[in-house]
Amino acid sequence: MRPRSYWWRITPPPEVEGGPVIVSGPTKYEAIIAAAKIWGAPWSKIVKMCAFERLGEAAEE
């Protein structure tokens, strides 16, 4: 059984190019990794500076 997945809106800190993105993942950890790939930034250096908002449950695939 797979864990529930959620939609997350993640807003990067000002020093990261790009605006807020919406990604899916079961936890903030997976969501920040997905967002960091979009921004081309190392997730481990920006995770504490990002704003997270859980938007709702993602539909099962």
Secondary structure, 3 states (H helix, E strand, C coil): CCCCCEEEEEECCCCCCCCCEEEEECCHHHHHHHHHHHHCCCHHHHHHHCEEEEEEECCCC
